[in-house]
Amino acid sequence: MKMKKIIFLLLCAPCFWLTSDAQSVKYCSSENVAIKGYDPVAYFIQNQAMEGTDQFTTEWSGSKWKFISQANLDRFKKDPSKYAPQYGGYCAYGCSENHKSATDPKAFTIINDKLYLNYNLKVKQIWLQDTAKRINAADLFWPALNK
């Protein structure tokens, strides 16, 4: 019986390693601060881009994240991937074109409870013309872009 468990673990171990690598996201950051210091939770709760403060911060996925309140920080800590922007905070439109670009935190959309950022407000308008197509393309390109 013990040998079966060992064999099972040895066979499954590569699956766990692949899963952890696939979920590791390199976030776009400026001086190691994600979203240029904007609060990722505020996009969902306040429906606007709001700059966080040094008073409410946490480290996650290799970046410092700032928040406008303790409540938003607590929400983020409970489920960071729920609030973190898609494609590592890089421009969603750019990812759909197979390249990474920095973003303007004010150029955001929330689609199906996911946060997407764009290079600027002009690019956001292009992004909004066909988000479903753009998301599908970005989802395909992101694994290679995230390396």
C-alpha positions, 0 to 999 in steps of 0.5 A, spaced: 500 500 500 505 504 501 509 503 495 502 505 491 502 512 494 509 513 493 508 511 485 502 516 485 505 522 488 511 521 483 506 521 477 502 527 480 508 531 482 510 534 475 502 536 474 503 540 480 509 543 478 506 545 471 500 548 475 504 552 479 508 555 473 502 556 469 499 560 475 505 564 476 504 571 473 509 577 472 506 583 474 507 590 470 510 594 475 513 601 476 519 601 481 516 594 484 509 597 485 503 594 481 498 598 477 502 604 478 500 604 486 492 604 484 487 600 488 485 594 484 479 593 489 477 600 488 475 598 480 470 593 483 467 596 489 468 604 487 467 602 480 473 607 479 481 608 478 483 610 485 490 611 488 492 607 494 496 609 499 503 607 503 498 606 509 495 600 506 499 595 502 501 588 501 506 584 497 503 579 492 506 575 486 513 579 486 509 586 487 507 591 492 500 593 492 497 599 494 489 600 497 485 606 499 483 602 505 484 597 510 477 594 508 480 593 500 486 591 503 483 585 507 478 583 500 485 583 496 488 578 501 482 574 501 483 573 494 488 576 490 487 573 483 480 576 483 482 583 484 488 583 480 488 585 473 488 580 467 495 579 463 499 581 469 496 588 468 499 589 461 495 592 456 489 587 454 489 590 447 496 589 446 496 582 449 491 581 444 496 583 439 501 579 442 505 584 445 506 587 452 505 594 453 504 599 460 498 601 462 494 607 464 490 605 470 485 610 468 483 606 462 480 600 465 474 595 464 471 590 468 468 584 464 465 578 467 468 580 474 475 581 471 479 587 471 482 589 464 487 595 463 489 599 457 495 603 454 491 609 454 484 611 454 484 612 446 486 604 446 481 603 451 476 605 445 479 600 440 479 595 445 471 596 447 469 595 439 470 587 440 472 585 447 470 578 446 475 577 440 480 581 444 480 577 450 480 570 446 486 572 442 490 575 449 488 569 452 492 565 447 498 569 447 498 570 454 502 564 456 508 566 452 508 573 453 508 571 461 515 568 460 
